[in-house]
Amino acid sequence: MKWTRKHLLTIEELSAEEITMVLDTAASFKEVSTRTVKKAPALRGKTVVSLFMEPSTRTRVSFELAAKRLSADTLSITAQASSITKGETLKDTARNIEAMNTDFVILRHSTAGAPKFLAERLNASILNAGDGAHEHPTQALLDVFTIREKLGRVAGLNVTILGDILFSRVARSNIWALTKLGANVTLCGPTTLVPRVFEQMGVKVCYNLDEALKDADVINLLRIQHERQRKSLFPSIREYASLFGLNQERFKLTKPEVVIMHPGPINRGVEIASEIADCPRSVILEQVTNGLAVRMAALFLLNGVQGGGAVPAVEAAA
């Protein structure tokens, strides 16, 4: 199979074969980060701009480091440091960036659909680093990569996503990726944050936390997205932690080999106890490591479509 997409905007539009292609390519690139010289020449001469209109640590740093590991020239722009603060539109900001012969724009934006908006208007390849509560494609890709690496497969696994599903772009992208690869997905959380409308995506909605945890092979915890909620959808943080937080007592109900995941940032003592976040079953830091390989793979595959002379990832990393 050959990669044919110019942009990476959503998981919803990808096929299972395309998702697997990204994962397989990422597996080849993960070795690059273990070398003394952590460089591959795949994007030499290319320019990658990170345009982050929302706060980010892991995603922004991971994308920038991925581009540098592939030998690209990189530039990082935040909302506070851009002319958007002076009233410039996103379109004009992006077109000015592209006028400097930019090859890739990595966009995080609070408005759902912003990456697609740019993809329809710019020549550069657009990578969605999170758009509102819509999608976060590379987070889902690194999550399924981590699951496959730890458990050897994705198909047939029981994956519980626990927390704020309604406002989570991570949840939506994970649902698409996991179901396309054959996993059984259960969503759990307060009724106000996990409406049954999600069942239309082919998942199970459950409000009994013990039931959602007992058969799970993977538990992916999500924080409360306070910045996207216009009103409080549960009485208090303390009550949420009491009813839906993964504490030591609930952890005892899970399978002994269960994998614990979290996209970060973690609110310790709310959605997850510190002892569990740091326990041997937790792969939270491995997710960060794998995110770098996945984003290297995404940039590499998109570069091939641009005419960057794509070759097998193993060769590119040689």
PAFIZA-25599 format. One record per residue (C-alpha): residue number from 0; x, y, z. Coordinates in Angstrom, 2 decimals, m for minus. Example, Ala and Ser with C-alpha at 12.3 -4.5 7.8 and 13.67 -1.06 7.14 Angstrom:
ATOM   k      xx      yy      zz
ATOM   0   12.30   m4.50    7.80
ATOM   1   13.67   m1.06    7.14
//
This chain:
ATOM   k      xx      yy      zz
ATOM   0    0.00    0.00    0.00
ATOM   1    1.17    3.53   m0.78
ATOM   2    0.36    6.60    1.30
ATOM   3   m1.61    9.09   m0.82
ATOM   4   m2.87   11.76    1.58
ATOM   5   m1.38   15.25    1.56
ATOM   6   m2.79   16.18    4.98
ATOM   7   m3.42   14.49    8.32
ATOM   8   m6.67   16.02    9.53
ATOM   9   m8.76   13.29   11.18
ATOM  10   m8.72    9.63   12.11
ATOM  11  m12.32    9.34   10.95
ATOM  12  m11.25    9.66    7.31
ATOM  13   m8.41    7.12    7.54
ATOM  14   m8.82    3.45    6.73
ATOM  15   m7.57    0.67    8.99
ATOM  16   m4.82    0.03    6.41
ATOM  17   m3.68    3.66    6.55
ATOM  18   m3.62    3.64   10.35
ATOM  19   m1.56    0.45   10.32
ATOM  20    0.82    1.99    7.79
ATOM  21    1.50    4.90   10.17
ATOM  22    2.06    2.48   13.06
ATOM  23    4.44    0.30   11.07
ATOM  24    6.39    3.35    9.88
ATOM  25    6.57    4.68   13.44
ATOM  26    8.02    1.36   14.62
ATOM  27   10.90    1.88   12.21
ATOM  28   11.49    5.45   13.36
ATOM  29   11.39    4.66   17.07
ATOM  30   14.88    3.19   16.80
ATOM  31   16.27    6.54   15.64
ATOM  32   15.75    8.06   19.09
ATOM  33   17.93    5.39   20.69
ATOM  34   21.00    6.32   18.64
ATOM  35   23.90    8.48   19.68
ATOM  36   23.14   10.78   16.73
ATOM  37   19.34   11.06   16.77
ATOM  38   18.90   12.24   13.18
ATOM  39   17.47   11.00    9.90
ATOM  40   17.71   12.98    6.63
ATOM  41   14.14   12.47    5.40
ATOM  42   13.03   16.14    5.69
ATOM  43   16.33   17.85    4.91
ATOM  44   15.61   21.14    3.16
ATOM  45   11.95   21.19    4.28
ATOM  46   10.39   23.81    6.57
ATOM  47    7.93   22.85    9.32
ATOM  48    5.95   25.52   11.17
ATOM  49    4.15   24.78   14.44
ATOM  50    1.18   27.14   14.77
ATOM  51   m0.32   26.61   18.22
ATOM  52   m3.33   28.74   19.08
ATOM  53   m3.94   26.84   22.32
ATOM  54   m1.53   25.93   25.15
ATOM  55    0.43   22.70   24.70
ATOM  56    3.54   21.04   26.07
ATOM  57    3.70   17.41   24.97
ATOM  58    2.19   17.76   21.50
ATOM  59    4.05   20.93   20.50
ATOM  60    7.44   19.75   21.76
ATOM  61    6.92   16.29   20.28
ATOM  62    6.07   17.64   16.81
ATOM  63    8.97   20.09   16.85
ATOM  64   11.43   17.44   17.99
ATOM  65   10.07   14.99   15.39
ATOM  66   10.70   17.54   12.63
ATOM  67   14.22   18.22   13.89
ATOM  68   14.98   14.50   14.14
ATOM  69   14.06   14.31   10.44
ATOM  70   16.48   17.21    9.71
ATOM  71   13.80   19.80    8.86
ATOM  72   14.06   23.52    9.55
ATOM  73   11.51   24.39   12.24
ATOM  74    9.68   27.46   13.46
ATOM  75    7.26   27.70   16.38
ATOM  76    4.49   30.31   16.63
ATOM  77    2.01   30.71   19.49
ATOM  78   m1.14   32.81   19.63
ATOM  79    0.44   35.24   22.08
ATOM  80    3.45   35.79   19.80
ATOM  81    1.52   36.15   16.55
ATOM  82   m0.31   38.99   14.80
ATOM  83   m3.58   37.27   15.69
ATOM  84   m3.42   39.33   18.89
ATOM  85   m3.62   42.40   16.61
ATOM  86   m6.69   41.15   14.80
ATOM  87   m5.15   39.18   11.93
ATOM  88   m7.22   36.21   10.78
ATOM  89   m6.01   32.61   10.89
ATOM  90   m6.16   32.50    7.08
ATOM  91   m3.94   35.56    6.69
ATOM  92   m1.50   34.34    9.32
ATOM  93   m1.18   30.97    7.58
ATOM  94   m0.88   32.49    4.08
ATOM  95    1.92   34.76    5.26
ATOM  96    3.69   31.74    6.72
ATOM  97    3.25   29.83    3.47
ATOM  98    4.60   32.80    1.49
ATOM  99    7.93   31.98    3.15
ATOM 100    7.88   28.62    1.28
ATOM 101    6.74   26.55    4.22
ATOM 102    6.17   22.85    3.49
ATOM 103    4.23   21.77    6.60
ATOM 104    1.95   23.60    9.04
ATOM 105    1.12   21.86   12.32
ATOM 106   m2.00   23.54   13.69
ATOM 107   m3.65   23.45   17.10
ATOM 108   m6.77   25.56   17.32
ATOM 109   m9.77   25.95   19.61
ATOM 110  m12.18   25.86   16.67
ATOM 111  m13.23   22.49   15.28
ATOM 112  m12.49   22.31   11.56
ATOM 113   m9.68   24.89   11.54
ATOM 114   m7.09   22.44   10.07
ATOM 115   m9.52   21.49    7.28
ATOM 116  m10.12   25.20    6.62
ATOM 117   m6.38   25.71    6.04
ATOM 118   m5.98   22.50    4.04
ATOM 119   m8.54   23.80    1.55
ATOM 120   m6.68   27.09    1.10
ATOM 121   m2.94   26.45    1.40
ATOM 122   m0.43   24.46   m0.62
ATOM 123    1.45   23.26    2.47
ATOM 124    0.61   19.94    4.13
ATOM 125   m1.53   20.49    7.24
ATOM 126   m1.26   18.31   10.34
ATOM 127   m4.02   18.57   12.92
ATOM 128   m2.53   18.87   16.41
ATOM 129   m5.99   19.17   17.98
ATOM 130   m9.01   21.21   16.88
ATOM 131  m11.50   22.12   19.57
ATOM 132  m13.41   19.09   20.84
ATOM 133  m13.27   17.51   17.37
ATOM 134  m10.14   15.36   16.85
ATOM 135   m6.51   14.87   17.84
ATOM 136   m5.25   12.36   15.24
ATOM 137   m1.64   11.86   16.33
ATOM 138   m2.65   11.31   19.95
ATOM 139   m4.91    8.45   18.88
ATOM 140   m2.17    7.04   16.65
ATOM 141    0.38    7.06   19.46
ATOM 142   m2.18    5.51   21.80
ATOM 143   m2.94    2.57   19.50
ATOM 144    0.78    2.26   18.75
ATOM 145    1.44    1.92   22.50
ATOM 146   m1.36   m0.61   22.92
ATOM 147   m0.07   m2.71   20.03
ATOM 148    3.48   m2.52   21.37
ATOM 149    2.48   m3.56   24.90
ATOM 150   m0.15   m6.20   24.11
ATOM 151    0.88   m7.32   20.64
ATOM 152   m2.45   m6.45   19.00
ATOM 153   m5.42   m4.11   19.05
ATOM 154   m8.15   m6.29   17.51
ATOM 155  m10.31   m8.02   20.09
ATOM 156   m9.06   m6.04   23.08
ATOM 157  m11.45   m4.44   25.56
ATOM 158  m10.58   m0.75   25.91
ATOM 159  m12.32    1.47   28.47
ATOM 160  m12.10    5.23   28.00
ATOM 161  m12.97    6.89   31.29
ATOM 162  m13.70   10.55   31.95
ATOM 163  m14.84   13.62   30.03
ATOM 164  m15.83   12.14   26.68
ATOM 165  m18.17   14.92   25.56
ATOM 166  m15.50   17.62   25.33
ATOM 167  m12.54   15.39   24.47
ATOM 168  m10.97   15.40   21.01
ATOM 169   m8.68   12.62   22.22
ATOM 170  m11.70   10.42   22.95
ATOM 171  m13.19   10.92   19.49
ATOM 172   m9.96   10.15   17.66
ATOM 173   m9.33    7.13   19.87
ATOM 174  m12.82    5.79   19.25
ATOM 175  m12.29    5.99   15.49
ATOM 176   m8.82    4.40   15.63
ATOM 177   m9.72    1.62   18.05
ATOM 178  m12.94    0.58   16.34
ATOM 179  m11.34    0.63   12.89
ATOM 180   m8.64   m1.72   14.22
ATOM 181  m11.18   m4.09   15.80
ATOM 182  m11.11   m3.21   19.51
ATOM 183  m14.18   m3.29   21.76
ATOM 184  m14.57    0.19   23.22
ATOM 185  m16.49    1.12   26.38
ATOM 186  m17.03    4.74   27.44
ATOM 187  m17.63    5.53   31.09
ATOM 188  m18.17    8.67   33.14
ATOM 189  m20.96   10.92   34.43
ATOM 190  m24.12   10.91   32.30
ATOM 191  m23.59   14.61   31.59
ATOM 192  m20.16   13.91   30.08
ATOM 193  m20.90   10.58   28.37
ATOM 194  m24.18   10.92   26.46
ATOM 195  m25.56    7.83   24.75
ATOM 196  m25.26    9.52   21.36
ATOM 197  m21.71    8.11   21.28
ATOM 198  m23.21    4.65   20.80
ATOM 199  m23.74    5.71   17.18
ATOM 200  m19.93    5.44   16.78
ATOM 201  m20.05    1.72   17.53
ATOM 202  m19.07    1.80   21.19
ATOM 203  m20.70    0.80   24.48
ATOM 204  m21.72    3.51   26.96
ATOM 205  m21.64    2.45   30.61
ATOM 206  m22.28    4.38   33.83
ATOM 207  m21.28    1.59   36.23
ATOM 208  m17.57    2.11   36.79
ATOM 209  m16.92   m1.32   38.31
ATOM 210  m18.49   m2.95   35.26
ATOM 211  m16.48   m0.79   32.88
ATOM 212  m13.21   m1.68   34.61
ATOM 213  m13.46   m5.39   35.36
ATOM 214  m12.97   m6.79   31.85
ATOM 215  m10.78   m3.99   30.47
ATOM 216   m7.43   m4.86   28.89
ATOM 217   m6.68   m1.14   28.59
ATOM 218   m7.96    1.81   30.63
ATOM 219   m7.45    5.22   29.04
ATOM 220   m8.18    8.02   31.49
ATOM 221   m9.12   11.54   30.43
ATOM 222   m9.01   14.74   32.46
ATOM 223  m11.98   17.07   32.86
ATOM 224  m11.88   19.64   30.04
ATOM 225  m12.77   22.66   32.19
ATOM 226  m11.63   25.10   29.50
ATOM 227  m14.32   23.85   27.07
ATOM 228  m17.21   23.59   29.53
ATOM 229  m19.49   26.61   29.71
ATOM 230  m21.08   25.37   32.92
ATOM 231  m20.32   22.79   35.57
ATOM 232  m21.61   19.37   34.53
ATOM 233  m21.04   17.66   37.89
ATOM 234  m21.30   18.91   41.49
ATOM 235  m17.60   19.12   42.37
ATOM 236  m14.13   17.80   41.60
ATOM 237  m14.20   15.95   44.91
ATOM 238  m17.42   14.17   43.97
ATOM 239  m16.12   13.33   40.51
ATOM 240  m12.97   11.80   42.02
ATOM 241  m15.10    9.82   44.47
ATOM 242  m17.45    8.43   41.82
ATOM 243  m15.26    8.10   38.73
ATOM 244  m11.62    8.46   39.78
ATOM 245   m9.35    5.43   39.40
ATOM 246   m8.22    4.91   42.99
ATOM 247   m6.47    2.00   44.67
ATOM 248   m9.69    0.20   45.63
ATOM 249  m11.05    0.29   42.09
ATOM 250   m7.66   m0.67   40.67
ATOM 251   m7.89   m3.94   42.62
ATOM 252  m10.95   m4.86   40.55
ATOM 253   m9.08   m4.71   37.25
ATOM 254   m7.21   m7.46   35.44
ATOM 255   m3.67   m7.93   36.81
ATOM 256   m2.20   m7.22   33.36
ATOM 257   m4.36   m4.16   32.57
ATOM 258   m2.59   m1.28   30.80
ATOM 259   m3.15    2.22   32.22
ATOM 260   m2.99    5.16   29.81
ATOM 261   m3.46    8.93   29.97
ATOM 262   m2.82   11.54   27.25
ATOM 263   m1.85   14.19   29.83
ATOM 264   m1.77   16.54   31.51
ATOM 265   m2.65   14.43   34.55
ATOM 266   m4.74   15.79   37.41
ATOM 267   m3.44   13.53   40.15
ATOM 268   m6.01   12.61   42.75
ATOM 269   m8.89   13.48   40.41
ATOM 270   m9.15   11.05   37.48
ATOM 271   m6.24    8.92   38.70
ATOM 272   m4.39    8.31   41.95
ATOM 273   m0.68    9.13   41.92
ATOM 274    0.25    5.58   42.92
ATOM 275   m1.52    4.20   39.85
ATOM 276   m0.13    6.82   37.48
ATOM 277    3.37    5.77   38.56
ATOM 278    2.79    2.00   38.86
ATOM 279    4.37   m0.65   36.57
ATOM 280    1.10   m1.07   34.64
ATOM 281    1.14    2.59   33.63
ATOM 282    2.48    3.41   30.14
ATOM 283    1.91    7.17   30.38
ATOM 284    5.56    8.08   29.79
ATOM 285    5.85    5.43   27.08
ATOM 286    3.02    7.21   25.31
ATOM 287    5.16   10.35   25.25
ATOM 288    8.12    8.43   23.84
ATOM 289    5.95    6.78   21.20
ATOM 290    4.39   10.10   20.27
ATOM 291    7.72   11.24   18.88
ATOM 292    8.03    8.18   16.62
ATOM 293    4.41    8.49   15.43
ATOM 294    4.84   12.17   14.54
ATOM 295    8.06   11.41   12.71
ATOM 296    6.15    8.79   10.74
ATOM 297    3.33   11.21    9.92
ATOM 298    5.70   13.89    8.64
ATOM 299    7.66   11.32    6.67
ATOM 300    4.59    9.87    4.94
ATOM 301    3.18   13.30    4.06
ATOM 302    6.57   14.33    2.69
ATOM 303    6.45   11.39    0.29
ATOM 304    3.18   12.67   m1.18
ATOM 305    4.77   16.10   m1.60
ATOM 306    7.43   14.53   m3.79
ATOM 307   10.01   14.14   m1.07
ATOM 308   11.28   10.85   m2.44
ATOM 309    9.64    8.62    0.14
ATOM 310   11.49    5.35    0.68
ATOM 311   10.90    2.60    3.24
ATOM 312   11.14    4.04    6.72
ATOM 313   13.99    1.74    7.70
ATOM 314   16.12    3.17    4.91
ATOM 315   15.14    6.73    5.76
ATOM 316   16.29    6.17    9.30
ATOM 317   19.58    4.63    8.26
//
